[in-house]
């Protein structure tokens, strides 16, 4: 994961805001574009969450082998 993912999220948020403002000002088709941008934001955020969780968990570690009983 890189900072690029967050740059992309920020760009999409700006895009969604601009489209929403156009929608509020009466341009109905901008509502569709705003919803699409929001869906993209949702997808990007989910991908980032999954990647962060994978990094947090680290590589799969196997449990240590059981120790032999003492004689």
PDB file of N, H, CA, C and O in Angstrom:
ATOM      1  N   UNK A   1       0.858  -1.170   0.000  1.00  0.00           N
ATOM      2  CA  UNK A   1       0.000   0.000   0.000  1.00  0.00           C
ATOM      3  C   UNK A   1       0.894   1.219   0.000  1.00  0.00           C
ATOM      4  O   UNK A   1       1.936   1.246   0.654  1.00  0.00           O
ATOM      5  N   UNK A   2       0.496   2.167  -0.699  1.00  0.00           N
ATOM      6  H   UNK A   2      -0.351   2.145  -1.231  1.00  0.00           H
ATOM      7  CA  UNK A   2       1.281   3.378  -0.718  1.00  0.00           C
ATOM      8  C   UNK A   2       0.381   4.582  -0.483  1.00  0.00           C
ATOM      9  O   UNK A   2      -0.842   4.480  -0.387  1.00  0.00           O
ATOM     10  N   UNK A   3       1.028   5.693  -0.398  1.00  0.00           N
ATOM     11  H   UNK A   3       2.021   5.776  -0.476  1.00  0.00           H
ATOM     12  CA  UNK A   3       0.305   6.943  -0.205  1.00  0.00           C
ATOM     13  C   UNK A   3      -0.558   7.250  -1.434  1.00  0.00           C
ATOM     14  O   UNK A   3      -1.492   8.050  -1.372  1.00  0.00           O
ATOM     15  N   UNK A   4      -0.219   6.589  -2.563  1.00  0.00           N
ATOM     16  H   UNK A   4       0.539   5.939  -2.614  1.00  0.00           H
ATOM     17  CA  UNK A   4      -0.977   6.811  -3.794  1.00  0.00           C
ATOM     18  C   UNK A   4      -2.455   6.467  -3.610  1.00  0.00           C
ATOM     19  O   UNK A   4      -3.326   7.135  -4.168  1.00  0.00           O
ATOM     20  N   UNK A   5      -2.733   5.427  -2.829  1.00  0.00           N
ATOM     21  H   UNK A   5      -2.025   4.884  -2.376  1.00  0.00           H
ATOM     22  CA  UNK A   5      -4.123   5.020  -2.603  1.00  0.00           C
ATOM     23  C   UNK A   5      -4.887   6.148  -1.902  1.00  0.00           C
ATOM     24  O   UNK A   5      -6.050   6.407  -2.210  1.00  0.00           O
ATOM     25  N   UNK A   6      -4.225   6.805  -0.968  1.00  0.00           N
ATOM     26  H   UNK A   6      -3.280   6.595  -0.718  1.00  0.00           H
ATOM     27  CA  UNK A   6      -4.873   7.893  -0.246  1.00  0.00           C
ATOM     28  C   UNK A   6      -5.005   9.134  -1.115  1.00  0.00           C
ATOM     29  O   UNK A   6      -5.966   9.892  -0.982  1.00  0.00           O
ATOM     30  N   UNK A   7      -4.037   9.343  -2.009  1.00  0.00           N
ATOM     31  H   UNK A   7      -3.256   8.728  -2.117  1.00  0.00           H
ATOM     32  CA  UNK A   7      -4.159  10.442  -2.969  1.00  0.00           C
ATOM     33  C   UNK A   7      -5.356  10.208  -3.877  1.00  0.00           C
ATOM     34  O   UNK A   7      -6.109  11.135  -4.178  1.00  0.00           O
ATOM     35  N   UNK A   8      -5.528   8.960  -4.311  1.00  0.00           N
ATOM     36  H   UNK A   8      -4.917   8.208  -4.066  1.00  0.00           H
ATOM     37  CA  UNK A   8      -6.668   8.607  -5.165  1.00  0.00           C
ATOM     38  C   UNK A   8      -7.986   8.810  -4.404  1.00  0.00           C
ATOM     39  O   UNK A   8      -8.952   9.324  -4.967  1.00  0.00           O
ATOM     40  N   UNK A   9      -8.026   8.413  -3.140  1.00  0.00           N
ATOM     41  H   UNK A   9      -7.241   7.995  -2.683  1.00  0.00           H
ATOM     42  CA  UNK A   9      -9.230   8.634  -2.330  1.00  0.00           C
ATOM     43  C   UNK A   9      -9.544  10.125  -2.216  1.00  0.00           C
ATOM     44  O   UNK A   9     -10.695  10.535  -2.362  1.00  0.00           O
ATOM     45  N   UNK A  10      -8.523  10.925  -1.956  1.00  0.00           N
ATOM     46  H   UNK A  10      -7.588  10.591  -1.837  1.00  0.00           H
ATOM     47  CA  UNK A  10      -8.731  12.369  -1.825  1.00  0.00           C
ATOM     48  C   UNK A  10      -9.240  12.962  -3.137  1.00  0.00           C
ATOM     49  O   UNK A  10     -10.120  13.823  -3.135  1.00  0.00           O
ATOM     50  N   UNK A  11      -8.688  12.502  -4.249  1.00  0.00           N
ATOM     51  H   UNK A  11      -7.973  11.803  -4.251  1.00  0.00           H
ATOM     52  CA  UNK A  11      -9.138  12.993  -5.554  1.00  0.00           C
ATOM     53  C   UNK A  11     -10.601  12.628  -5.795  1.00  0.00           C
ATOM     54  O   UNK A  11     -11.383  13.446  -6.281  1.00  0.00           O
ATOM     55  N   UNK A  12     -10.960  11.399  -5.453  1.00  0.00           N
ATOM     56  H   UNK A  12     -10.325  10.734  -5.059  1.00  0.00           H
ATOM     57  CA  UNK A  12     -12.344  10.950  -5.642  1.00  0.00           C
ATOM     58  C   UNK A  12     -13.313  11.716  -4.742  1.00  0.00           C
ATOM     59  O   UNK A  12     -14.433  12.020  -5.152  1.00  0.00           O
ATOM     60  N   UNK A  13     -12.887  12.026  -3.526  1.00  0.00           N
ATOM     61  H   UNK A  13     -11.977  11.779  -3.193  1.00  0.00           H
ATOM     62  CA  UNK A  13     -13.748  12.795  -2.621  1.00  0.00           C
ATOM     63  C   UNK A  13     -13.990  14.180  -3.211  1.00  0.00           C
ATOM     64  O   UNK A  13     -15.116  14.676  -3.180  1.00  0.00           O
ATOM     65  N   UNK A  14     -12.958  14.800  -3.740  1.00  0.00           N
ATOM     66  H   UNK A  14     -12.043  14.397  -3.764  1.00  0.00           H
ATOM     67  CA  UNK A  14     -13.112  16.104  -4.375  1.00  0.00           C
ATOM     68  C   UNK A  14     -14.042  16.037  -5.575  1.00  0.00           C
ATOM     69  O   UNK A  14     -14.876  16.919  -5.782  1.00  0.00           O
ATOM     70  N   UNK A  15     -13.889  14.983  -6.360  1.00  0.00           N
ATOM     71  H   UNK A  15     -13.212  14.266  -6.192  1.00  0.00           H
ATOM     72  CA  UNK A  15     -14.748  14.777  -7.526  1.00  0.00           C
ATOM     73  C   UNK A  15     -16.208  14.598  -7.097  1.00  0.00           C
ATOM     74  O   UNK A  15     -17.112  15.195  -7.682  1.00  0.00           O
ATOM     75  N   UNK A  16     -16.427  13.779  -6.080  1.00  0.00           N
ATOM     76  H   UNK A  16     -15.693  13.294  -5.605  1.00  0.00           H
ATOM     77  CA  UNK A  16     -17.796  13.547  -5.598  1.00  0.00           C
ATOM     78  C   UNK A  16     -18.410  14.842  -5.082  1.00  0.00           C
ATOM     79  O   UNK A  16     -19.585  15.118  -5.328  1.00  0.00           O
ATOM     80  N   UNK A  17     -17.620  15.635  -4.369  1.00  0.00           N
ATOM     81  H   UNK A  17     -16.666  15.411  -4.169  1.00  0.00           H
ATOM     82  CA  UNK A  17     -18.123  16.907  -3.846  1.00  0.00           C
ATOM     83  C   UNK A  17     -18.520  17.855  -4.982  1.00  0.00           C
ATOM     84  O   UNK A  17     -19.578  18.483  -4.934  1.00  0.00           O
ATOM     85  N   UNK A  18     -17.670  17.952  -5.994  1.00  0.00           N
ATOM     86  H   UNK A  18     -16.811  17.443  -6.033  1.00  0.00           H
ATOM     87  CA  UNK A  18     -17.965  18.839  -7.124  1.00  0.00           C
ATOM     88  C   UNK A  18     -19.252  18.409  -7.829  1.00  0.00           C
ATOM     89  O   UNK A  18     -20.093  19.242  -8.166  1.00  0.00           O
ATOM     90  N   UNK A  19     -19.393  17.112  -8.044  1.00  0.00           N
ATOM     91  H   UNK A  19     -18.710  16.436  -7.770  1.00  0.00           H
ATOM     92  CA  UNK A  19     -20.603  16.608  -8.695  1.00  0.00           C
ATOM     93  C   UNK A  19     -21.839  16.846  -7.820  1.00  0.00           C
ATOM     94  O   UNK A  19     -22.908  17.189  -8.325  1.00  0.00           O
ATOM     95  N   UNK A  20     -21.682  16.662  -6.524  1.00  0.00           N
ATOM     96  H   UNK A  20     -20.814  16.383  -6.114  1.00  0.00           H
ATOM     97  CA  UNK A  20     -22.806  16.889  -5.619  1.00  0.00           C
ATOM     98  C   UNK A  20     -23.236  18.357  -5.644  1.00  0.00           C
ATOM     99  O   UNK A  20     -24.429  18.662  -5.645  1.00  0.00           O
ATOM    100  N   UNK A  21     -22.255  19.261  -5.665  1.00  0.00           N
ATOM    101  H   UNK A  21     -21.286  19.014  -5.664  1.00  0.00           H
ATOM    102  CA  UNK A  21     -22.585  20.685  -5.724  1.00  0.00           C
ATOM    103  C   UNK A  21     -23.337  21.018  -7.010  1.00  0.00           C
ATOM    104  O   UNK A  21     -24.279  21.810  -6.994  1.00  0.00           O
ATOM    105  N   UNK A  22     -22.916  20.407  -8.134  1.00  0.00           N
ATOM    106  H   UNK A  22     -22.150  19.763  -8.147  1.00  0.00           H
ATOM    107  CA  UNK A  22     -23.647  20.609  -9.387  1.00  0.00           C
ATOM    108  C   UNK A  22     -25.065  20.066  -9.267  1.00  0.00           C
ATOM    109  O   UNK A  22     -26.013  20.687  -9.748  1.00  0.00           O
ATOM    110  N   UNK A  23     -25.211  18.917  -8.630  1.00  0.00           N
ATOM    111  H   UNK A  23     -24.441  18.412  -8.240  1.00  0.00           H
ATOM    112  CA  UNK A  23     -26.531  18.317  -8.438  1.00  0.00           C
ATOM    113  C   UNK A  23     -27.437  19.238  -7.618  1.00  0.00           C
ATOM    114  O   UNK A  23     -28.602  19.439  -7.961  1.00  0.00           O
ATOM    115  N   UNK A  24     -26.896  19.791  -6.538  1.00  0.00           N
ATOM    116  H   UNK A  24     -25.950  19.627  -6.259  1.00  0.00           H
ATOM    117  CA  UNK A  24     -27.673  20.694  -5.677  1.00  0.00           C
ATOM    118  C   UNK A  24     -28.107  21.937  -6.454  1.00  0.00           C
ATOM    119  O   UNK A  24     -29.176  22.493  -6.204  1.00  0.00           O
ATOM    120  N   UNK A  25     -27.268  22.365  -7.396  1.00  0.00           N
ATOM    121  H   UNK A  25     -26.399  21.913  -7.599  1.00  0.00           H
ATOM    122  CA  UNK A  25     -27.587  23.550  -8.190  1.00  0.00           C
ATOM    123  C   UNK A  25     -28.520  23.249  -9.354  1.00  0.00           C
ATOM    124  O   UNK A  25     -28.752  24.109 -10.204  1.00  0.00           O
ATOM    125  N   UNK A  26     -29.056  22.035  -9.399  1.00  0.00           N
ATOM    126  H   UNK A  26     -28.867  21.337  -8.708  1.00  0.00           H
ATOM    127  CA  UNK A  26     -30.087  21.727 -10.381  1.00  0.00           C
ATOM    128  C   UNK A  26     -29.677  20.850 -11.540  1.00  0.00           C
ATOM    129  O   UNK A  26     -30.517  20.540 -12.385  1.00  0.00           O
ATOM    130  N   UNK A  27     -28.456  20.445 -11.620  1.00  0.00           N
ATOM    131  H   UNK A  27     -27.774  20.698 -10.934  1.00  0.00           H
ATOM    132  CA  UNK A  27     -28.002  19.581 -12.716  1.00  0.00           C
ATOM    133  C   UNK A  27     -28.212  18.132 -12.287  1.00  0.00           C
ATOM    134  O   UNK A  27     -27.365  17.546 -11.612  1.00  0.00           O
ATOM    135  N   UNK A  28     -29.341  17.562 -12.682  1.00  0.00           N
ATOM    136  H   UNK A  28     -30.029  18.038 -13.231  1.00  0.00           H
ATOM    137  CA  UNK A  28     -29.750  16.239 -12.203  1.00  0.00           C
ATOM    138  C   UNK A  28     -28.774  15.122 -12.571  1.00  0.00           C
ATOM    139  O   UNK A  28     -28.567  14.209 -11.772  1.00  0.00           O
ATOM    140  N   UNK A  29     -28.172  15.172 -13.759  1.00  0.00           N
ATOM    141  H   UNK A  29     -28.340  15.914 -14.408  1.00  0.00           H
ATOM    142  CA  UNK A  29     -27.264  14.116 -14.180  1.00  0.00           C
ATOM    143  C   UNK A  29     -26.017  14.063 -13.293  1.00  0.00           C
ATOM    144  O   UNK A  29     -25.372  13.019 -13.191  1.00  0.00           O
ATOM    145  N   UNK A  30     -25.685  15.161 -12.666  1.00  0.00           N
ATOM    146  H   UNK A  30     -26.210  16.009 -12.749  1.00  0.00           H
ATOM    147  CA  UNK A  30     -24.517  15.192 -11.779  1.00  0.00           C
ATOM    148  C   UNK A  30     -24.739  14.280 -10.575  1.00  0.00           C
ATOM    149  O   UNK A  30     -23.772  13.808  -9.977  1.00  0.00           O
ATOM    150  N   UNK A  31     -25.981  14.028 -10.214  1.00  0.00           N
ATOM    151  H   UNK A  31     -26.767  14.411 -10.699  1.00  0.00           H
ATOM    152  CA  UNK A  31     -26.289  13.113  -9.120  1.00  0.00           C
ATOM    153  C   UNK A  31     -25.796  11.704  -9.424  1.00  0.00           C
ATOM    154  O   UNK A  31     -25.281  11.014  -8.544  1.00  0.00           O
ATOM    155  N   UNK A  32     -25.956  11.286 -10.668  1.00  0.00           N
ATOM    156  H   UNK A  32     -26.374  11.847 -11.383  1.00  0.00           H
ATOM    157  CA  UNK A  32     -25.486   9.966 -11.086  1.00  0.00           C
ATOM    158  C   UNK A  32     -23.962   9.896 -10.995  1.00  0.00           C
ATOM    159  O   UNK A  32     -23.405   8.909 -10.516  1.00  0.00           O
ATOM    160  N   UNK A  33     -23.298  10.951 -11.458  1.00  0.00           N
ATOM    161  H   UNK A  33     -23.751  11.754 -11.847  1.00  0.00           H
ATOM    162  CA  UNK A  33     -21.834  10.969 -11.389  1.00  0.00           C
ATOM    163  C   UNK A  33     -21.347  11.013  -9.944  1.00  0.00           C
ATOM    164  O   UNK A  33     -20.330  10.403  -9.614  1.00  0.00           O
ATOM    165  N   UNK A  34     -22.061  11.724  -9.087  1.00  0.00           N
ATOM    166  H   UNK A  34     -22.888  12.219  -9.355  1.00  0.00           H
ATOM    167  CA  UNK A  34     -21.689  11.790  -7.665  1.00  0.00           C
ATOM    168  C   UNK A  34     -21.821  10.410  -7.025  1.00  0.00           C
ATOM    169  O   UNK A  34     -20.950   9.993  -6.262  1.00  0.00           O
ATOM    170  N   UNK A  35     -22.899   9.707  -7.333  1.00  0.00           N
ATOM    171  H   UNK A  35     -23.607  10.046  -7.953  1.00  0.00           H
ATOM    172  CA  UNK A  35     -23.090   8.364  -6.776  1.00  0.00           C
ATOM    173  C   UNK A  35     -22.002   7.412  -7.258  1.00  0.00           C
ATOM    174  O   UNK A  35     -21.524   6.577  -6.491  1.00  0.00           O
ATOM    175  N   UNK A  36     -21.609   7.530  -8.523  1.00  0.00           N
ATOM    176  H   UNK A  36     -21.998   8.209  -9.147  1.00  0.00           H
ATOM    177  CA  UNK A  36     -20.540   6.686  -9.055  1.00  0.00           C
ATOM    178  C   UNK A  36     -19.229   6.976  -8.328  1.00  0.00           C
ATOM    179  O   UNK A  36     -18.503   6.051  -7.962  1.00  0.00           O
ATOM    180  N   UNK A  37     -18.929   8.243  -8.121  1.00  0.00           N
ATOM    181  H   UNK A  37     -19.519   8.994  -8.418  1.00  0.00           H
ATOM    182  CA  UNK A  37     -17.695   8.603  -7.404  1.00  0.00           C
ATOM    183  C   UNK A  37     -17.732   8.061  -5.981  1.00  0.00           C
ATOM    184  O   UNK A  37     -16.715   7.587  -5.474  1.00  0.00           O
ATOM    185  N   UNK A  38     -18.877   8.125  -5.342  1.00  0.00           N
ATOM    186  H   UNK A  38     -19.703   8.509  -5.754  1.00  0.00           H
ATOM    187  CA  UNK A  38     -19.006   7.591  -3.984  1.00  0.00           C
ATOM    188  C   UNK A  38     -18.804   6.076  -3.968  1.00  0.00           C
ATOM    189  O   UNK A  38     -18.199   5.538  -3.041  1.00  0.00           O
ATOM    190  N   UNK A  39     -19.304   5.400  -4.981  1.00  0.00           N
ATOM    191  H   UNK A  39     -19.796   5.838  -5.734  1.00  0.00           H
ATOM    192  CA  UNK A  39     -19.106   3.949  -5.071  1.00  0.00           C
ATOM    193  C   UNK A  39     -17.626   3.630  -5.238  1.00  0.00           C
ATOM    194  O   UNK A  39     -17.121   2.677  -4.644  1.00  0.00           O
ATOM    195  N   UNK A  40     -16.933   4.426  -6.045  1.00  0.00           N
ATOM    196  H   UNK A  40     -17.343   5.200  -6.528  1.00  0.00           H
ATOM    197  CA  UNK A  40     -15.486   4.236  -6.220  1.00  0.00           C
ATOM    198  C   UNK A  40     -14.757   4.459  -4.901  1.00  0.00           C
ATOM    199  O   UNK A  40     -13.824   3.726  -4.575  1.00  0.00           O
ATOM    200  N   UNK A  41     -15.181   5.468  -4.142  1.00  0.00           N
ATOM    201  H   UNK A  41     -15.939   6.063  -4.407  1.00  0.00           H
ATOM    202  CA  UNK A  41     -14.580   5.744  -2.833  1.00  0.00           C
ATOM    203  C   UNK A  41     -14.769   4.539  -1.916  1.00  0.00           C
ATOM    204  O   UNK A  41     -13.847   4.129  -1.212  1.00  0.00           O
ATOM    205  N   UNK A  42     -15.959   3.987  -1.934  1.00  0.00           N
ATOM    206  H   UNK A  42     -16.708   4.320  -2.506  1.00  0.00           H
ATOM    207  CA  UNK A  42     -16.247   2.814  -1.102  1.00  0.00           C
ATOM    208  C   UNK A  42     -15.321   1.653  -1.467  1.00  0.00           C
ATOM    209  O   UNK A  42     -14.780   0.988  -0.585  1.00  0.00           O
ATOM    210  N   UNK A  43     -15.142   1.412  -2.762  1.00  0.00           N
ATOM    211  H   UNK A  43     -15.582   1.953  -3.478  1.00  0.00           H
ATOM    212  CA  UNK A  43     -14.286   0.317  -3.224  1.00  0.00           C
ATOM    213  C   UNK A  43     -12.834   0.550  -2.817  1.00  0.00           C
ATOM    214  O   UNK A  43     -12.179  -0.355  -2.300  1.00  0.00           O
ATOM    215  N   UNK A  44     -12.336   1.753  -3.049  1.00  0.00           N
ATOM    216  H   UNK A  44     -12.868   2.488  -3.470  1.00  0.00           H
ATOM    217  CA  UNK A  44     -10.950   2.072  -2.688  1.00  0.00           C
ATOM    218  C   UNK A  44     -10.722   1.946  -1.188  1.00  0.00           C
ATOM    219  O   UNK A  44      -9.693   1.430  -0.751  1.00  0.00           O
ATOM    220  N   UNK A  45     -11.689   2.422  -0.400  1.00  0.00           N
ATOM    221  H   UNK A  45     -12.524   2.841  -0.755  1.00  0.00           H
ATOM    222  CA  UNK A  45     -11.558   2.346   1.055  1.00  0.00           C
ATOM    223  C   UNK A  45     -11.547   0.889   1.516  1.00  0.00           C
ATOM    224  O   UNK A  45     -10.776   0.532   2.406  1.00  0.00           O
ATOM    225  N   UNK A  46     -12.385   0.051   0.924  1.00  0.00           N
ATOM    226  H   UNK A  46     -13.012   0.341   0.201  1.00  0.00           H
ATOM    227  CA  UNK A  46     -12.419  -1.363   1.296  1.00  0.00           C
ATOM    228  C   UNK A  46     -11.102  -2.045   0.946  1.00  0.00           C
ATOM    229  O   UNK A  46     -10.593  -2.847   1.728  1.00  0.00           O
ATOM    230  N   UNK A  47     -10.549  -1.733  -0.217  1.00  0.00           N
ATOM    231  H   UNK A  47     -10.962  -1.081  -0.852  1.00  0.00           H
ATOM    232  CA  UNK A  47      -9.260  -2.303  -0.603  1.00  0.00           C
ATOM    233  C   UNK A  47      -8.172  -1.891   0.386  1.00  0.00           C
ATOM    234  O   UNK A  47      -7.328  -2.705   0.762  1.00  0.00           O
ATOM    235  N   UNK A  48      -8.194  -0.632   0.803  1.00  0.00           N
ATOM    236  H   UNK A  48      -8.880   0.029   0.498  1.00  0.00           H
ATOM    237  CA  UNK A  48      -7.207  -0.144   1.768  1.00  0.00           C
ATOM    238  C   UNK A  48      -7.379  -0.857   3.103  1.00  0.00           C
ATOM    239  O   UNK A  48      -6.389  -1.220   3.738  1.00  0.00           O
ATOM    240  N   UNK A  49      -8.614  -1.064   3.538  1.00  0.00           N
ATOM    241  H   UNK A  49      -9.418  -0.770   3.022  1.00  0.00           H
ATOM    242  CA  UNK A  49      -8.870  -1.748   4.800  1.00  0.00           C
ATOM    243  C   UNK A  49      -8.327  -3.167   4.763  1.00  0.00           C
ATOM    244  O   UNK A  49      -7.693  -3.617   5.718  1.00  0.00           O
ATOM    245  N   UNK A  50      -8.570  -3.870   3.672  1.00  0.00           N
ATOM    246  H   UNK A  50      -9.085  -3.505   2.896  1.00  0.00           H
ATOM    247  CA  UNK A  50      -8.106  -5.251   3.537  1.00  0.00           C
ATOM    248  C   UNK A  50      -6.585  -5.300   3.544  1.00  0.00           C
ATOM    249  O   UNK A  50      -5.989  -6.167   4.184  1.00  0.00           O
ATOM    250  N   UNK A  51      -5.961  -4.373   2.836  1.00  0.00           N
ATOM    251  H   UNK A  51      -6.445  -3.669   2.316  1.00  0.00           H
ATOM    252  CA  UNK A  51      -4.499  -4.345   2.785  1.00  0.00           C
ATOM    253  C   UNK A  51      -3.905  -4.040   4.160  1.00  0.00           C
ATOM    254  O   UNK A  51      -2.926  -4.665   4.567  1.00  0.00           O
ATOM    255  N   UNK A  52      -4.487  -3.092   4.863  1.00  0.00           N
ATOM    256  H   UNK A  52      -5.283  -2.584   4.532  1.00  0.00           H
ATOM    257  CA  UNK A  52      -4.004  -2.753   6.205  1.00  0.00           C
ATOM    258  C   UNK A  52      -4.147  -3.951   7.134  1.00  0.00           C
ATOM    259  O   UNK A  52      -3.238  -4.249   7.909  1.00  0.00           O
ATOM    260  N   UNK A  53      -5.273  -4.632   7.060  1.00  0.00           N
ATOM    261  H   UNK A  53      -6.011  -4.390   6.430  1.00  0.00           H
ATOM    262  CA  UNK A  53      -5.502  -5.800   7.913  1.00  0.00           C
ATOM    263  C   UNK A  53      -4.479  -6.885   7.615  1.00  0.00           C
ATOM    264  O   UNK A  53      -3.981  -7.539   8.531  1.00  0.00           O
ATOM    265  N   UNK A  54      -4.160  -7.081   6.330  1.00  0.00           N
ATOM    266  H   UNK A  54      -4.565  -6.549   5.586  1.00  0.00           H
ATOM    267  CA  UNK A  54      -3.166  -8.080   5.966  1.00  0.00           C
ATOM    268  C   UNK A  54      -1.788  -7.742   6.511  1.00  0.00           C
ATOM    269  O   UNK A  54      -1.063  -8.621   6.977  1.00  0.00           O
ATOM    270  N   UNK A  55      -1.430  -6.461   6.450  1.00  0.00           N
ATOM    271  H   UNK A  55      -2.019  -5.747   6.071  1.00  0.00           H
ATOM    272  CA  UNK A  55      -0.141  -6.035   6.984  1.00  0.00           C
ATOM    273  C   UNK A  55      -0.131  -6.193   8.498  1.00  0.00           C
ATOM    274  O   UNK A  55       0.870  -6.610   9.081  1.00  0.00           O
ATOM    275  N   UNK A  56      -1.238  -5.860   9.123  1.00  0.00           N
ATOM    276  H   UNK A  56      -2.050  -5.520   8.650  1.00  0.00           H
ATOM    277  CA  UNK A  56      -1.348  -5.947  10.588  1.00  0.00           C
ATOM    278  C   UNK A  56      -1.158  -7.384  11.063  1.00  0.00           C
ATOM    279  O   UNK A  56      -0.474  -7.632  12.056  1.00  0.00           O
ATOM    280  N   UNK A  57      -1.766  -8.326  10.349  1.00  0.00           N
ATOM    281  H   UNK A  57      -2.322  -8.125   9.542  1.00  0.00           H
ATOM    282  CA  UNK A  57      -1.672  -9.734  10.747  1.00  0.00           C
ATOM    283  C   UNK A  57      -0.291 -10.303  10.460  1.00  0.00           C
ATOM    284  O   UNK A  57       0.151 -11.229  11.140  1.00  0.00           O
ATOM    285  N   UNK A  58       0.386  -9.763   9.471  1.00  0.00           N
ATOM    286  H   UNK A  58       0.026  -9.010   8.919  1.00  0.00           H
ATOM    287  CA  UNK A  58       1.717 -10.251   9.130  1.00  0.00           C
ATOM    288  C   UNK A  58       1.642 -11.588   8.434  1.00  0.00           C
ATOM    289  O   UNK A  58       0.556 -12.097   8.154  1.00  0.00           O
ATOM    290  N   UNK A  59       2.801 -12.156   8.155  1.00  0.00           N
ATOM    291  H   UNK A  59       3.683 -11.743   8.383  1.00  0.00           H
ATOM    292  CA  UNK A  59       2.807 -13.457   7.484  1.00  0.00           C
ATOM    293  C   UNK A  59       2.204 -14.519   8.402  1.00  0.00           C
ATOM    294  O   UNK A  59       2.325 -14.455   9.625  1.00  0.00           O
ATOM    295  N   UNK A  60       1.565 -15.476   7.785  1.00  0.00           N
ATOM    296  H   UNK A  60       1.466 -15.528   6.791  1.00  0.00           H
ATOM    297  CA  UNK A  60       0.940 -16.554   8.574  1.00  0.00           C
ATOM    298  C   UNK A  60       2.026 -17.309   9.325  1.00  0.00           C
ATOM    299  O   UNK A  60       2.997 -17.784   8.736  1.00  0.00           O
ATOM    300  N   UNK A  61       1.846 -17.405  10.601  1.00  0.00           N
ATOM    301  H   UNK A  61       1.058 -17.019  11.079  1.00  0.00           H
ATOM    302  CA  UNK A  61       2.825 -18.101  11.425  1.00  0.00           C
ATOM    303  C   UNK A  61       2.213 -19.402  11.912  1.00  0.00           C
ATOM    304  O   UNK A  61       1.075 -19.441  12.381  1.00  0.00           O
ATOM    305  N   UNK A  62       2.991 -20.456  11.790  1.00  0.00           N
ATOM    306  H   UNK A  62       3.915 -20.424  11.410  1.00  0.00           H
ATOM    307  CA  UNK A  62       2.482 -21.737  12.288  1.00  0.00           C
ATOM    308  C   UNK A  62       2.815 -21.834  13.777  1.00  0.00           C
ATOM    309  O   UNK A  62       3.830 -21.304  14.230  1.00  0.00           O
ATOM    310  N   UNK A  63       1.964 -22.508  14.523  1.00  0.00           N
ATOM    311  H   UNK A  63       1.140 -22.939  14.155  1.00  0.00           H
ATOM    312  CA  UNK A  63       2.232 -22.632  15.956  1.00  0.00           C
ATOM    313  C   UNK A  63       3.482 -23.472  16.181  1.00  0.00           C
ATOM    314  O   UNK A  63       3.801 -24.332  15.360  1.00  0.00           O
ATOM    315  N   UNK A  64       4.180 -23.242  17.260  1.00  0.00           N
ATOM    316  H   UNK A  64       3.921 -22.544  17.927  1.00  0.00           H
ATOM    317  CA  UNK A  64       5.398 -24.034  17.526  1.00  0.00           C
ATOM    318  C   UNK A  64       5.026 -25.494  17.730  1.00  0.00           C
ATOM    319  O   UNK A  64       3.930 -25.800  18.200  1.00  0.00           O
ATOM    320  N   UNK A  65       5.939 -26.400  17.376  1.00  0.00           N
ATOM    321  H   UNK A  65       6.829 -26.151  16.993  1.00  0.00           H
ATOM    322  CA  UNK A  65       5.630 -27.818  17.537  1.00  0.00           C
ATOM    323  C   UNK A  65       5.525 -28.139  19.036  1.00  0.00           C
ATOM    324  O   UNK A  65       6.183 -27.512  19.866  1.00  0.00           O
ATOM    325  N   UNK A  66       4.682 -29.130  19.364  1.00  0.00           N
ATOM    326  H   UNK A  66       4.147 -29.640  18.691  1.00  0.00           H
ATOM    327  CA  UNK A  66       4.532 -29.469  20.768  1.00  0.00           C
ATOM    328  C   UNK A  66       5.852 -30.012  21.340  1.00  0.00           C
ATOM    329  O   UNK A  66       6.580 -30.744  20.671  1.00  0.00           O
ATOM    330  N   UNK A  67       6.128 -29.645  22.554  1.00  0.00           N
ATOM    331  H   UNK A  67       5.536 -29.050  23.097  1.00  0.00           H
ATOM    332  CA  UNK A  67       7.374 -30.124  23.149  1.00  0.00           C
ATOM    333  C   UNK A  67       7.178 -31.545  23.668  1.00  0.00           C
ATOM    334  O   UNK A  67       6.079 -31.943  24.056  1.00  0.00           O
ATOM    335  N   UNK A  68       8.262 -32.287  23.661  1.00  0.00           N
ATOM    336  H   UNK A  68       9.154 -31.964  23.346  1.00  0.00           H
ATOM    337  CA  UNK A  68       8.202 -33.680  24.128  1.00  0.00           C
ATOM    338  C   UNK A  68       8.088 -33.687  25.655  1.00  0.00           C
ATOM    339  O   UNK A  68       8.677 -32.847  26.335  1.00  0.00           O
ATOM    340  N   UNK A  69       7.324 -34.646  26.181  1.00  0.00           N
ATOM    341  H   UNK A  69       6.845 -35.328  25.628  1.00  0.00           H
ATOM    342  CA  UNK A  69       7.205 -34.710  27.629  1.00  0.00           C
ATOM    343  C   UNK A  69       8.544 -35.060  28.277  1.00  0.00           C
ATOM    344  O   UNK A  69       9.322 -35.842  27.731  1.00  0.00           O
ATOM    345  N   UNK A  70       8.795 -34.489  29.412  1.00  0.00           N
ATOM    346  H   UNK A  70       8.163 -33.853  29.855  1.00  0.00           H
ATOM    347  CA  UNK A  70      10.053 -34.752  30.140  1.00  0.00           C
ATOM    348  C   UNK A  70      10.015 -36.152  30.728  1.00  0.00           C
ATOM    349  O   UNK A  70       8.982 -36.561  31.258  1.00  0.00           O
ATOM    350  N   UNK A  71      11.131 -36.914  30.647  1.00  0.00           N
ATOM    351  H   UNK A  71      11.970 -36.581  30.216  1.00  0.00           H
ATOM    352  CA  UNK A  71      11.144 -38.288  31.207  1.00  0.00           C
ATOM    353  C   UNK A  71      11.244 -38.304  32.697  1.00  0.00           C
ATOM    354  O   UNK A  71      11.266 -39.376  33.303  1.00  0.00           O
TER     355      UNK A  71
END
